[in-house]
Amino acid sequence: MSVEIKLSRSNRIYCPNEPLEGKITTKLSSSISHQGIRLTVNGSVNLQVRGGSAGVIESFYGVVKPIPIVKKSIEVRSSGKIGSGTTEIPFSMVLRHPGEDNLEKFYETFHGADISIQYLVIVDIVRGYLHKSLSATVEFIIESEKANLSAKPISPEMVIFYITQDTQRHSLLPGLKSGGFRVTGKICTECSLSDPISGELTVEASAIPIQSIDIHLLRVESIMVGEKIVTETSLIQTTQIADGDVCRGMSLPIYAILPRLLTCPTIFAGPFSVEFKLTIVVTFQSDLSRLHPKSDPTSPRLWVAMESVPLELVRTK
């Protein structure tokens, strides 16, 4: 005895003004009676403050009250019977009618460390007091409406960066401090979610051989807790640009694909915000780096030089 929801689109991506369609599939060994089949769509922004980034008072609460986006329910079928074997029941629900007032703006789906924007469709087959109800839940993905998007693709805005021993705010190995190094390049700071992060870099000089060059994609999540803003930065993905001691003066391309559920258009809302940034990390060959192979890649180290730039993500047609 089972029930599942199959959405009409395999990628589960919908816009707020589009109907959410699919089928409720039941597999039963014998027929059952029910008191109605209800379908509920629930969308919310879930906020969580972890103890490490908050004060003593905030850490007691842990989870901040969710921000509701949408909650709708329809009756797919009135009371009756479902026969044995496999039964498919179609459904269709409009998430937002034109001119309708919603609880909150339809933010795009996002799965972060402290902020999660999630949309769920839930089916309940009510069977009365003597029998347990049958239910199933599926997450679907919301993307911005096409009519509200920029008609033409944006041209990536590039920023020029340079990394030397003088630009670092943390301590470096004596050999790096005295011998010096210089890495220059350019990287995009505004990018469409459907396009890769692009740019280039050049190692002009380095007194110590290079071990690797990586690009870290980071999310910066901020939550309003009372009168305090709690901000936490965490790593989304790492893309290696070079492995080993690269040739000096050679231009190396930067190319990184954005992960779908872990990124979204940059958000500045009242009680929360979701921003992104890129960190170019140059790791130098050192005995210390071999002793700490699993150290936090975002933390400054004696054998590491880095430079961070903000990244604004937008959705385009």
Secondary structure, DSSP 8 states (H G I E B T S, - for coil): -EEEEEESSTT-EE-TTSEEEEEEEEEESS-EEES-EEEEEEEEEEEE--GGGS-HHHHHH-EEEEEEEEEEEEEEE-SEEE-SEEEEEEEEEES--TT---SS-----EE-SSEEEEEEEEEEE---TTS--EEEEEEEEE---GGGSBSS----EEEEEEEETTS-SS---HHHHHH-EEEEEEEEEEEETTS-EEEEEEEEEESS-EEEEEEEEEEEEEEEETTEEEEEEEEEEEEEEEESS--TT-EEEEEE---STT--S-EE-SSEEEEEEEEEEEEE--HHHHH-TTS-TTS--TTEEEEEEEEEEE-B-
